[in-house]
Every structure is written in C-alpha cells, then in structure tokens.
Amino acid sequence: MAKLVIVESPAKAKTIRKYLGDGYEVTASMGHIRDLPASQLGIDVDHDYAPQYISIKGKEKLIKELKSAAKKSDGVLLATDPDREGEAISWHLANILGLDPAAPNRVTFGEITQKGVSEGMSHPRAIDMNLFNAQQARRILDRLVGYKLSPFLWRKVRRGLSAGRVQSVAVRLIVDREKEIEAFKPEEYWNLDALLSPPGSQKKFTARLTGTADGKKLAVTTGEQAHAIEEALKGQDYQVTELKKGKRKKTPAAPFITSTLQQEASRRLNFTATRTMRAAQTLYEGVDIAGRGTLGLITYMRTDSLRVSDEAVAGAKDYITGAYGERYVCGYKRTYKSRSVTAAQDAHEAIRPSVPSLTPDEVEKSISGDIAKLYRLIWSRFIASQMADCEQDTVSVGVTAGNYLFRASGYVVTFDGFTALYEEATDEKEKKETALPPLEQGQTLKLRELKSEQKFTQPPARYTEATLIRSLEENGIGRPSTYAPIITTIIDRGYVERDAKRLKPTLLGRTINELMMEQFPNIVDVTFSAGMEKKLDKVESGQEDWHTTIDTFYKGFEKELETAEKNMEGKKIKVPDEETDEICEKCGRHMVIKMGRYGKFLACPGFPECTNTKRLVKDTGGKCPKCGGRMLLRRSAKGRVYYGCENYPNCDFMTWDEPVPTTCDKCGATLFRKGGKLYCAKDGCDFEKPYVKGQTNE
C-alpha cells in the first residue's frame, strides 16, 4: 500500500509525484474543501465565536474520493502550502479524513525541487494550531465585518456593495490622496540653470542656482525676480569656488518578499498584483523544463522574510564567478533586515530561484509569457543581491557668479558591480546625475547659456498598485498575500477605477468612504487597523488567544453598528451621477455614467421619461484617417482595448494601435503608435517617425 500525499493543485501534485516515485500516491484537494456557509453568518457569536464549517458546494465528489484514497493508503501526509491558508486546508483535511492533528502527518516544501521535497518529507510534524488559529481568526473577523456591514450598505445605499476590514482602509487611502490632490494649490517657482564648460573644453555641464555667494538659500518665486537675477549676472565671471570629490558605494536591493515582488512587477512589467501572484504560483508549483523535467523554479512566493539559505548563496556566487568573474562576487554573506517578521513568518526564505544556476535564457527555451518575465525578474534580483557593490567617484561643485551660487553634482561609475545585471526600479522621478568634466578649484568657466524656466509645485501623485501596496505594508494594514484580492475587490465593486496605471476613487467609492468615516470610524482608521493586525500576528505566534482577540474587537464593532442603525434610521444615501459632455440625442440632456451588471454605461438622467442608454466609449482626441470621425477607445468581448471610428458601421476603420496627439508632417492626419514608431494610416501616405514619449506638435 502506498502513502497518500495531499497537496492543493494538480500542477503541484504532478511535480511532487516525480520526486517521490514509487510508494506514494499524490493527489490534490483543489484548494479549500470546507469554509463558512455563503448564505449565512456561520459564526455563533454567543458561544465563543464558534465557526460552523461546511463542505464547499461542488466538492462532495472530491471529498468522497479523498476519503476512499485515505482508507486504501498506508498513511496520509498533508502537504498543502507552507502558510496560514495551507495550514487551514490541512486542518480541514485532517478533520474530514479522521486524522489526528497532533500526529506528525504535516509536511511542507519551501521549494518544489528534489532537495526541497526530500527535506520536507524527512521532517513531518503536527499541524501548527497557532498558524491555523491565526487563519481562523482572520477569516471569522473578516466574515463578521463583511456580513454585518454589507447588508447595512445595501439598505442605506444600494445592493451589491461590500465593506471589509482591509478593503475599506485601502479605499480610504485612495480617497484621502484624491482629496489632497484636489486641495493642492500649486506654487510658482523658477529654475535658473547655467550651461558651463571648462576653458578650452567642449564638454558642458549644467549648474543650478541655489543661493547667494555667502551661503544663504534663495527661492526664486516670480518671473520678475528671475529676470532681475539674469540681468545681475550679465558680464559676471563663473568661478569654481567649491570642489568636493569623494567615493561612494551603491548596494543591491534585497531579494524579493511578496510585497516587493508585487511592487517591482507593477513598475517594470506593468503586472497587476493578481497577475504577478498567478505567475509566481505557477513558477513555485512546477513547469516542464527541457532536459530537467518538471521543476519548481522558485521558492514559496508568500513570505515576509529576507532570509536566504547558505546553499542558495553559494549557488549564486558560483554562477556570478563563472559569468562575471571573481571581482563581481560579494566578499561576504549579505544579510537583509526585515521590517517586522514574526518567527512564524520567518519560516520561509525570501523569494528566490530554487536553482540559481538555471538562467532565464535557459528556461525561456521551455516557457514564455508572464511566467518567463517574472522568473527573469526574480532570478535577476536574487543574483544581483549576492553581487559586489557598484563603486562610484563623486564630485560636487559650487560655482560663484557675482553674488550668486550655482551647484552641480555628478558621478562616474568606476566599477559597475551588481548594476551589470539589475537595478531596482523606482516610483519617483529621481534627479538625474551625470558625469562632470574635469574641474579645478578657482577655475574660471565659460558660460554657454543662462536659462530661466517657470515651474509649479506638483500635487502628490495618485496611487498606483505598487505605491498602494507599499503604503498598506508600511502602515501595517493586511498582509502581502491579501493585497492582490483586495485591489481586485475594490475595483470590481466600483469603488476605485484605473486611470492608466493610477488608482482613482469613483463617486461611489467616495460616497461609501464618507459613510464609513461617519458611522464606522474604527474600521477605516489606519492606526486601529494596524493594531488589529498586530494582535492577529500575536495569535499566530501563540501570544494571544484568538477568541479573546475577536471578542475585544466585536464588542466595540457591535456598538458602532447599533449606533449607525439609529443614526441612519429612515435615511437612504443617493450616489451622485457623473455627468458627461455626451448629449442625449432623444431629449438633449447631458448623459450620465451609470454602473450596471456588465460595467459602466451612459444613461439619460431623464429616466423614466427618457430611457436612452448607450455604451460608454472614450474619445482619444484622434481623427479617423478614412472619414475624419472621432477615434474612440473601445473594448473587445475579451476586454482587449482597440480603437474604432465613431461612425461605425458606416465607417469600418479600426486598429489595435493607439492614436496619439501628433499629426502627420505630410498630410496632417492623426498618427498612430506601433511599438517605437509613429505612422500615418491614411491611404497613400507612407509617413512614419520614431515615437518620443510626451512629444506633440500642437
């Protein structure tokens, strides 16, 4: 008789089966098999918050098969994922199959390789009840909030809405940022830049006015002030009065944890958090690699730990030595400090390639698409983390002209180190430093050009998925494994929408947030939510009892709910409609945007007298090369963006290529972008030119 090993997914089962060989039968539970009932609360709040678990609908046949396989086996090993959710699935499996949770029937794999599977199988343990209770506490807490608040929103606003312990805080962050942007008042300022070069040299550099010659800071806030300084500088010598040279080292970023992987994949690959985690799950569970068979390419992707095994470090350094040379290897073991990681969270390593010598070029012979792109990102980040520092010679120069001081700084890379492979992307636009020509103290420079430029201070940027995830993590809200579904939920509910890569609150989102702020301030309070998260972490580490943690929260929440019901008795909140410039052709009113079952659409506000509705389309500003009609952004049945003429079906022009606010130099028609070039789509015109981001000829 074979031993039965139960994992979550068929893909993972296939990979593990290869390593275990004869004597083992590997099957999949297909994720969770039991949960709280969908149609009712399922929690006995009067009896210690006892959860009423039931088998998930549609899994009855699978449960019978698992029970049958367990009876025929020579023992059962529960090998679900090594995290809270995995521990909960194992607990439920043990309960259904009649296994003792205290018996050593739980195994976990940090990586699904021969070594990872062998190591996991050789260290069976009991189910970690602290880990299970942490998952159970979160599930119950989220159910209590969701199932009590959502009906309240249905009654007071409209059906189909929801609120949640983490999602409501995420919406608040996005709404608060939007309010900051709206309240922002731009302030004028001027930059004065001197383009300079050393005597006898054609090499130029730019120095910026920063203050007066005696070291006082100077803020130029008007054009008159800028022009007066330009007048005062006419005929003045530009002399090097400060020259500081130094050396600095730039260290590589740490290997990925769940949140930083989601952020970097958003910045570099334009992946949503959901898309990132889906690709990472595939890489962890295993893919077929030519010459190696089925292999898990990365370690477990839900982790807060930056710890890396000595074996993985040695593997990375062996690769670096062979590919780049000994000098590129970091001479010591790099260690990275995690922000706040409990012992339970530190059970896993950072996200890294399971076989460091397996390069992206090699695996891309067997895989492609999202999983190939994400593997390259994970592999590059990890290998770079074990490479030598980037070394730079720096120079900072102060240039005095009359009564004014200009400054410039720059650097020269003397050894590229880890940057030969990888550098972390950033959300902010950094001030660009460039190499300066050789300069000497006291040297008089030649002024090539003095330029003043009007600027205005900018409001804070809207959140992207990457910056929202960073903010949630920094504030201690939720856990990285929950960020992807939370972002998906607030977009699906219509509380937030994507504007390019930015997250913008809708009128519905603002209305719900305002209601939550008034009636349930604790739920949307960042500090309160972070404190709740810390208590749940203490449950995970065994420092707090989960019943007590839930009871403390629920008693306060129940009072808030009672008060809100009294405050809102007989009241109904109307979500304001978003008016558009589109005119209803039937009655002449401005049409408004409504949210329906299949997304947004345009409707006449004169309903029920006028029932006119139509699809919501976005005017790109471009003109159709066939008939001159407006080019509209549309979506295919599968959600893919394309561009079509407003006069369809009379005009059938459509394209996947984006119209841009630039016209053809030959015929004046709208240009379209394809990759790195712009082209004219008008019949008989062959004009094209390179695409430069942000450039127009208006």
C-alpha positions in Angstrom: 0.0 0.0 0.0 1.2 3.5 -0.9 1.2 6.5 1.3 -1.2 9.2 0.3 0.2 12.8 -0.1 -2.4 15.6 -0.5 -1.4 18.9 -2.0 -3.6 21.8 -3.2 -3.2 21.8 -7.0 -2.8 19.2 -9.8 0.3 21.1 -11.1 2.0 20.8 -7.7 0.9 17.1 -7.5 2.5 16.4 -10.8 5.8 17.9 -9.8 6.0 16.3 -6.4 5.0 12.9 -7.8 8.1 12.9 -10.0 10.3 13.3 -6.9 8.6 10.9 -4.6 8.5 7.9 -7.0 7.0 4.5 -6.0 5.4 4.1 -2.6 3.5 7.3 -2.8 0.2 8.4 -4.3 -0.1 12.2 -4.8 -3.5 13.9 -5.2 -4.9 17.4 -5.0 -7.6 18.9 -2.7 -8.2 21.7 -5.3 -7.7 24.4 -2.7 -10.0 24.7 0.3 -12.5 21.9 0.8 -14.5 23.5 3.7 -15.5 27.0 4.6 -18.1 29.1 6.3 -21.5 28.9 4.6 -22.1 31.6 1.9 -25.8 32.1 2.7 -25.5 33.0 6.4 -23.1 34.3 9.0 -21.9 30.9 10.1 -20.5 32.1 13.4 -22.1 31.5 16.8 -21.3 34.9 18.4 -22.9 33.8 21.7 -20.8 30.7 22.1 -17.2 31.8 21.8 -17.5 32.7 18.1 -17.6 29.0 17.1 -17.4 28.7 13.3 -19.8 26.5 11.5 -17.8 25.0 8.7 -19.5 23.1 5.8 -18.1 21.4 2.7 -17.8 23.8 -0.2 -20.5 23.3 -2.8 -19.4 21.2 -5.7 -16.6 19.4 -3.7 -18.7 16.5 -2.4 -17.4 14.1 -5.1 -13.8 15.1 -4.4 -14.2 14.6 -0.7 -15.6 11.1 -1.2 -12.6 10.3 -3.4 -10.2 11.7 -0.8 -11.8 9.6 1.9 -11.7 6.5 -0.3 -8.0 7.1 -1.2 -7.1 7.7 2.5 -8.7 4.4 3.6 -6.8 2.4 1.0 -3.4 4.1 1.8 -0.7 3.2 4.2 -1.0 6.6 5.9 -1.7 10.2 4.9 0.6 13.2 4.6 -0.8 16.7 4.3 1.5 18.7 2.0 -0.5 21.9 1.4 1.2 25.3 1.1 3.5 26.4 3.9 1.4 29.3 5.1 -1.7 30.2 7.1 -4.1 29.1 4.3 -2.2 25.9 3.7 -2.3 25.1 7.4 -6.0 25.7 7.5 -6.6 23.4 4.4 -4.5 20.7 6.2 -6.6 21.1 9.4 -9.8 20.7 7.5 -8.5 17.7 5.6 -7.4 16.1 8.9 -10.9 16.7 10.3 -12.7 15.2 7.3 -10.3 12.2 7.0 -10.4 11.5 10.7 -6.6 12.2 11.2 -5.2 13.3 14.5 -4.0 17.0 14.1 -1.3 16.3 16.8 0.2 13.4 14.9 3.2 14.0 12.6 1.2 14.0 9.3 2.0 17.5 8.1 4.9 18.2 5.6 5.8 21.5 3.9 8.1 22.3 0.9 9.9 25.7 0.7 10.8 24.8 -2.8 9.5 22.1 -5.1 12.8 20.5 -6.1 14.3 17.1 -5.3 16.1 18.7 -2.4 13.1 20.7 -1.2 10.7 17.7 -1.3 13.2 15.3 0.3 13.8 17.8 3.1 10.1 18.4 3.7 9.3 14.6 3.7 12.0 13.9 6.2 10.6 16.4 8.7 6.9 15.6 9.2 5.3 17.5 12.1 1.9 18.1 13.8 -0.4 20.7 12.4 0.6 24.1 13.7 -2.5 25.2 15.7 -1.2 28.7 16.2 -0.9 29.1 12.4 -4.4 27.6 11.9 -5.9 29.7 14.6 -4.4 32.8 13.0 -6.1 31.9 9.7 -9.3 31.1 11.5 -9.3 34.4 13.5 -8.8 36.4 10.3 -11.5 34.5 8.5 -14.0 35.0 11.3 -13.1 38.6 11.8 -13.5 39.3 8.1 -16.8 37.4 8.0 -18.2 39.4 11.0 -17.2 42.7 9.4 -18.4 41.8 5.9 -21.6 40.1 6.8 -22.7 42.8 9.2 -21.6 45.8 7.2 -22.6 44.8 3.7 -26.4 44.5 4.5 -26.2 47.9 6.1 -24.8 49.3 2.9 -27.4 47.5 0.9 -30.2 49.1 2.9 -28.7 52.6 3.1 -27.1 52.9 -0.3 -27.8 50.1 -2.8 -27.4 46.3 -3.2 -24.2 44.7 -4.4 -21.9 46.7 -2.2 -19.5 45.5 0.4 -17.1 46.7 3.2 -14.2 44.9 4.7 -11.5 45.1 7.4 -8.7 45.8 4.9 -10.6 46.9 1.7 -12.3 49.8 3.4 -8.9 51.2 4.7 -7.5 50.7 1.1 -10.4 52.8 -0.3 -9.8 55.4 2.4 -6.1 55.8 1.5 -7.1 56.3 -2.2 -9.9 58.8 -1.4 -7.7 60.7 1.0 -5.0 61.0 -1.6 -7.6 62.3 -4.1 -8.7 65.0 -1.6 -5.0 66.0 -1.2 -4.7 66.4 -4.9 -7.9 68.5 -5.1 -7.0 70.7 -2.2 -3.5 71.3 -3.6 -2.6 74.8 -4.6 0.3 75.0 -7.0 3.0 77.5 -6.1 5.1 79.2 -8.8 8.9 78.8 -8.7 11.7 79.4 -11.2 14.8 77.4 -12.0 17.9 79.2 -13.3 20.4 76.9 -15.0 23.8 77.9 -16.2 25.3 75.7 -19.0 29.1 75.9 -18.4 32.3 74.4 -19.7 35.9 74.5 -18.6 38.3 76.7 -20.6 39.4 75.1 -23.9 36.9 72.2 -23.5 33.8 71.4 -25.5 32.4 69.3 -22.5 29.4 71.0 -21.0 27.5 70.6 -17.7 24.6 72.3 -16.1 24.7 74.1 -12.7 21.6 75.3 -10.9 21.2 78.5 -8.9 20.7 77.5 -5.2 21.5 80.6 -3.2 23.8 83.6 -2.7 27.5 83.6 -2.7 27.6 83.9 1.1 25.8 80.6 1.5 22.2 81.7 2.0 19.4 79.8 0.3 17.5 81.6 -2.4 14.0 80.8 -3.6 13.0 82.4 -6.9 9.2 82.6 -7.0 8.4 85.1 -9.8 9.5 85.8 -13.3 10.4 89.4 -12.4 12.8 88.0 -9.7 14.3 85.5 -12.2 14.8 88.2 -14.9 16.4 90.6 -12.3 18.9 87.9 -11.4 19.6 87.2 -15.1 20.3 91.0 -15.5 22.6 91.0 -12.5 24.6 88.0 -13.9 25.3 89.7 -17.2 29.1 90.0 -17.7 29.9 88.2 -14.5 32.7 85.5 -14.3 31.7 82.0 -13.3 34.3 80.6 -11.0 34.7 77.2 -9.2 34.7 78.2 -5.5 33.8 74.7 -4.0 35.0 71.4 -5.2 34.4 68.2 -3.3 35.5 64.8 -4.6 34.6 61.5 -3.0 33.8 57.9 -3.4 30.5 56.0 -2.7 29.2 52.6 -2.9 25.7 51.5 -4.0 24.4 48.3 -2.6 21.9 46.0 -4.3 18.3 45.6 -3.3 17.3 42.7 -1.1 15.8 39.6 -2.7 12.0 39.8 -3.1 9.3 39.2 -0.5 5.7 39.1 -1.5 5.0 42.8 -1.4 8.2 43.9 -3.1 7.7 41.4 -5.9 4.2 42.8 -6.5 5.6 46.4 -6.5 8.5 45.7 -8.8 6.4 43.6 -11.2 4.0 46.5 -11.4 6.7 49.1 -12.1 8.7 47.0 -14.6 6.3 44.7 -16.2 3.0 46.6 -15.7 1.5 43.5 -14.0 -1.4 43.8 -11.6 -0.8 42.2 -8.2 -3.2 39.3 -9.2 -1.3 38.7 -12.4 2.0 38.6 -10.5 0.8 36.1 -7.9 -0.8 33.9 -10.6 2.5 33.6 -12.5 4.5 33.2 -9.2 2.2 30.3 -8.2 2.9 28.5 -11.5 6.7 29.0 -11.0 6.5 27.6 -7.5 4.3 24.6 -8.3 6.4 23.5 -11.3 6.9 23.8 -15.0 8.4 21.4 -17.6 12.0 22.5 -18.4 13.8 20.8 -21.3 16.4 18.4 -20.0 15.3 18.7 -16.4 11.6 17.6 -16.4 9.0 19.2 -14.1 10.7 21.6 -11.7 9.5 24.2 -9.2 11.5 27.2 -10.4 11.2 29.5 -7.3 10.8 29.2 -3.5 7.4 29.8 -1.9 6.1 33.1 -3.0 4.1 34.2 0.1 6.8 35.3 2.5 7.8 38.3 4.6 11.3 37.0 5.3 14.5 38.2 3.7 16.4 35.1 4.9 18.4 33.2 2.3 20.0 29.7 2.8 23.7 29.3 2.7 23.4 26.8 -0.1 21.5 29.3 -2.3 24.1 32.0 -1.6 26.9 29.6 -2.6 25.0 28.7 -5.8 24.5 32.4 -6.7 28.2 33.1 -6.1 29.3 30.1 -8.2 27.2 31.5 -11.0 28.5 35.1 -10.6 32.1 33.9 -10.6 31.6 31.9 -13.9 29.5 34.6 -15.6 31.2 37.8 -14.5 34.4 36.9 -12.7 35.6 36.8 -9.1 35.6 40.6 -8.6 31.8 40.7 -9.1 31.1 38.3 -6.1 30.2 40.0 -2.8 33.1 39.1 -0.5 30.8 38.4 2.5 27.3 37.0 3.0 24.8 39.8 2.7 22.0 39.8 5.2 19.0 42.0 4.9 16.9 43.1 7.9 13.1 42.5 7.6 10.8 45.3 8.8 8.8 43.2 11.2 8.8 39.5 10.8 7.5 37.1 13.4 9.0 33.7 14.0 6.1 32.1 12.1 6.6 34.4 9.2 10.3 33.7 9.0 9.6 30.0 8.4 10.3 30.6 4.7 13.2 32.1 2.8 12.9 35.2 0.6 11.6 34.6 -2.9 14.5 33.3 -5.0 15.2 30.8 -7.8 15.3 27.3 -6.5 18.3 26.5 -8.7 20.4 29.7 -9.0 22.4 28.3 -11.9 19.3 27.9 -14.0 19.3 31.2 -16.0 16.3 32.9 -17.6 17.9 32.3 -21.0 17.8 28.6 -20.4 14.3 28.4 -19.0 12.9 30.6 -21.8 13.6 27.8 -24.2 10.7 26.0 -22.4 8.5 28.7 -21.0 7.2 32.1 -22.2 4.8 34.9 -21.4 4.2 36.1 -17.8 5.9 33.2 -16.1 9.1 33.8 -18.2 9.1 37.5 -17.5 8.5 37.0 -13.8 11.2 34.3 -13.5 13.7 36.7 -15.1 12.8 39.4 -12.6 13.1 37.1 -9.6 16.3 35.5 -10.8 18.0 38.8 -11.6 17.0 40.4 -8.3 18.4 37.4 -6.3 21.6 37.0 -8.2 22.3 40.8 -8.0 21.7 40.7 -4.3 24.8 38.5 -4.0 27.0 40.6 -6.2 29.6 43.2 -5.3 28.7 46.9 -4.7 28.6 49.4 -7.5 31.5 51.8 -7.0 31.4 55.5 -8.0 33.6 58.5 -7.9 31.5 61.6 -7.0 32.1 65.3 -7.5 30.1 68.2 -6.1 30.9 71.7 -7.4 29.9 75.2 -6.3 30.2 77.9 -8.9 30.1 81.6 -7.9 29.0 84.3 -10.3 28.6 87.8 -8.9 26.6 87.5 -5.7 25.1 84.1 -6.7 26.0 80.5 -6.1 25.3 77.6 -8.6 25.7 74.0 -7.8 26.1 70.8 -9.7 26.9 67.2 -8.8 27.7 64.1 -10.7 29.4 60.8 -10.6 31.4 58.4 -12.7 31.0 54.6 -12.3 34.4 53.1 -11.6 33.1 49.6 -11.1 29.6 48.5 -12.2 29.2 45.6 -9.7 25.6 44.4 -9.4 24.3 47.0 -11.8 25.8 44.9 -14.7 22.8 42.7 -14.1 20.0 44.6 -12.3 18.9 47.8 -10.7 15.7 48.4 -8.7 13.0 50.5 -10.4 11.5 53.5 -8.5 8.1 55.1 -8.4 9.6 58.6 -8.1 11.4 60.6 -10.8 14.9 60.9 -9.4 17.1 63.9 -10.1 19.4 62.8 -12.8 23.1 63.0 -12.0 25.6 62.9 -14.9 29.3 62.9 -15.2 31.0 66.3 -14.9 34.1 67.2 -16.9 37.4 67.6 -15.0 37.3 70.7 -12.9 39.8 72.6 -10.6 39.4 74.8 -7.6 39.5 78.5 -8.6 39.0 77.7 -12.3 37.0 80.3 -14.4 34.4 78.6 -16.5 32.9 79.7 -19.8 29.1 80.5 -19.8 27.4 78.9 -22.8 23.9 79.7 -21.8 21.9 81.1 -18.9 18.3 79.8 -18.9 15.4 80.5 -16.6 12.3 78.3 -16.6 9.0 78.7 -14.9 7.8 75.8 -12.8 4.9 75.0 -10.4 4.9 72.7 -7.4 3.0 69.4 -8.2 0.3 67.7 -6.1 1.0 64.2 -4.7 0.6 61.5 -7.4 -2.4 59.2 -7.3 -1.6 55.7 -6.0 -0.5 53.0 -8.4 -0.9 49.4 -7.4 2.8 49.4 -6.5 2.6 52.6 -4.3 -0.7 51.4 -2.7 0.8 48.1 -1.8 3.8 49.9 -0.3 1.6 52.2 1.7 -0.5 49.3 3.1 2.6 47.4 4.0 4.3 50.5 5.7 1.1 51.2 7.7 0.8 47.5 8.8 -2.5 47.0 7.0 -3.4 43.5 6.0 -0.7 41.0 4.8 1.1 40.9 1.4 -0.8 37.7 0.5 -4.1 39.7 0.7 -3.1 42.7 -1.3 -3.9 41.2 -4.8 -7.5 40.2 -3.9 -8.1 43.4 -2.0 -7.2 45.6 -5.0 -9.3 43.4 -7.3 -12.3 43.7 -4.9 -12.3 47.5 -4.6 -12.1 47.8 -8.4 -14.8 45.1 -9.1 -17.1 46.8 -6.5 -16.8 50.1 -8.5 -15.1 52.0 -5.6 -11.9 52.6 -7.5 -11.0 52.7 -11.2 -7.8 52.6 -13.1 -6.8 55.7 -14.9 -3.8 54.4 -16.9 -1.8 52.9 -14.1 -3.2 55.2 -11.4 -6.0 54.3 -9.0 -8.8 56.9 -8.8 -11.8 56.8 -6.5 -15.2 56.8 -8.1 -18.2 58.8 -6.8 -19.5 55.6 -5.4 -16.2 55.0 -3.6 -16.1 58.5 -2.2 -19.8 58.2 -1.0 -19.1 54.8 0.7 -15.9 56.1 2.3 -17.7 59.2 3.7 -20.4 57.0 5.2 -17.8 54.7 6.7 -15.9 57.6 8.2 -19.0 58.9 9.8 -20.5 55.7 11.1 -17.6 53.2 11.4 -14.5 55.3 12.1 -12.6 52.4 13.6 -13.0 50.2 10.5 -11.4 52.8 8.2 -8.8 54.1 10.8 -5.3 53.2 9.7 -3.9 53.1 13.3 -6.8 51.0 14.6 -6.4 48.5 11.6 -2.7 48.2 12.1 -3.2 47.5 15.8 -5.7 44.8 14.9 -3.1 43.3 12.5 -0.5 43.1 15.3 -3.0 41.3 17.5 -3.6 38.8 14.8 0.1 38.3 14.4 0.3 37.6 18.2 -2.3 34.9 17.7 0.0 33.4 15.0 2.9 33.4 17.4 0.9 31.9 20.2 1.0 35.0 22.4 -2.7 35.8 22.3 -5.9 33.7 22.3 -8.0 34.0 19.1 -11.3 34.0 21.0 -10.2 37.0 23.2 -8.9 38.9 20.2 -12.2 38.6 18.3 -14.3 39.3 21.3 -12.4 42.5 22.1 -13.0 43.7 18.5 -16.5 42.5 18.1 -18.0 44.2 21.2 -16.8 47.6 20.0 -17.9 46.9 16.5 -21.4 45.8 17.6 -21.9 49.1 19.4 -20.8 51.1 16.3 -23.3 49.1 14.2 -26.2 49.7 16.7 -25.4 53.5 16.7 -25.1 53.6 12.9 -28.6 52.0 12.6 -30.1 54.6 14.9 -28.3 57.5 13.1 -29.4 56.3 9.7 -32.9 55.2 10.6 -35.2 56.0 7.6 -32.4 57.5 5.6 -31.1 56.5 2.2 -28.0 57.8 0.6 -28.0 58.6 -3.1 -24.8 58.2 -5.1 -24.4 61.3 -7.3 -24.2 60.6 -11.1 -21.1 61.6 -13.0 -22.3 64.0 -15.8 -20.6 63.8 -19.2 -20.4 66.0 -22.2 -22.3 63.4 -24.2 -25.7 64.8 -25.3 -28.8 62.6 -25.3 -29.9 62.6 -28.9 -33.5 61.9 -27.8 -34.1 64.7 -25.3 -31.0 66.9 -25.3 -29.9 66.3 -21.7 -26.3 65.7 -20.7 -25.9 61.9 -20.3 -24.6 60.5 -17.0 -22.4 57.4 -16.3 -24.2 54.6 -14.6 -22.8 51.3 -13.2 -24.6 48.2 -14.4 -24.2 44.4 -14.2 -21.6 44.4 -17.0 -19.8 47.6 -16.1 -20.3 51.3 -16.9 -22.7 52.7 -19.5 -24.2 56.0 -20.5 -27.8 56.8 -19.5 -30.1 59.7 -19.8 -30.8 61.4 -16.5 -34.4 61.9 -17.6 -35.4 58.3 -16.8 -38.2 57.2 -16.8 -39.4 59.8 -19.3 -36.4 59.1 -21.4 -34.9 55.6 -21.4 -32.0 56.2 -23.8 -28.8 54.3 -22.9 -25.6 53.5 -24.9 -22.1 52.1 -24.5 -19.6 54.2 -22.7 -16.6 55.0 -25.0 -13.7 57.3 -24.6 -12.7 59.9 -27.1 -8.9 59.6 -27.8 -8.7 63.0 -29.5 -7.6 61.4 -32.7 -9.4 61.6 -36.1 -10.3 58.6 -38.3 -8.0 58.5 -41.4 -10.9 57.3 -43.5 -13.8 59.7 -42.7 -12.5 62.2 -40.2 -14.8 61.0 -37.4 -13.6 60.7 -33.8 -11.4 57.8 -32.9 -12.9 56.1 -29.8 -11.3 53.7 -27.3 -13.3 50.5 -27.2 -13.0 47.0 -25.7 -13.5 43.7 -27.4 -15.6 40.9 -25.9 -12.5 39.6 -24.1 -11.7 43.0 -22.7 -8.8 43.9 -25.1 -8.5 47.6 -25.9 -8.9 48.7 -29.6 -9.6 51.9 -31.4 -12.5 52.4 -33.8 -14.3 55.2 -35.7 -17.4 56.7 -34.1 -19.2 56.4 -37.4 -19.2 52.5 -37.3 -20.9 50.7 -39.1 -20.9 53.3 -41.9 -17.1 53.5 -41.4 -15.3 50.3 -40.6 -11.9 51.7 -39.7 -10.4 50.0 -36.5 -6.9 49.4 -35.2 -5.1 47.9 -32.2 -2.6 50.8 -32.4 -3.1 53.9 -30.2 -3.9 57.3 -31.8 -1.5 60.0 -30.4 -1.9 63.8 -30.1 0.6 64.3 -33.0 -0.3 64.9 -36.7 1.4 63.7 -39.9 4.1 66.1 -41.2 2.9 65.3 -44.8 -0.9 65.3 -44.7 -1.9 66.5 -41.3 -3.8 63.3 -40.4 -3.7 61.7 -36.9 -0.7 59.5 -36.3 -0.9 56.1 -34.7 1.7 54.4 -32.4 3.0 50.9 -33.0 5.9 49.9 -30.8 8.7 52.5 -31.0 7.4 54.3 -34.1 4.5 56.6 -35.2 2.9 56.1 -38.6 0.2 57.7 -40.7 -2.7 55.4 -41.6 -4.2 57.5 -44.4 -4.3 55.7 -47.7 -1.5 56.8 -50.0 0.6 58.3 -47.1 3.7 56.5 -46.0 5.0 58.9 -43.3 6.5 57.5 -40.2 8.9 58.6 -37.5 10.3 57.4 -34.1 8.0 57.7 -31.1 9.1 60.0 -28.3 7.1 59.9 -25.1 5.1 63.1 -24.4 6.1 64.8 -27.6 3.4 66.6 -29.6 3.4 69.1 -32.5 0.5 71.1 -31.3 
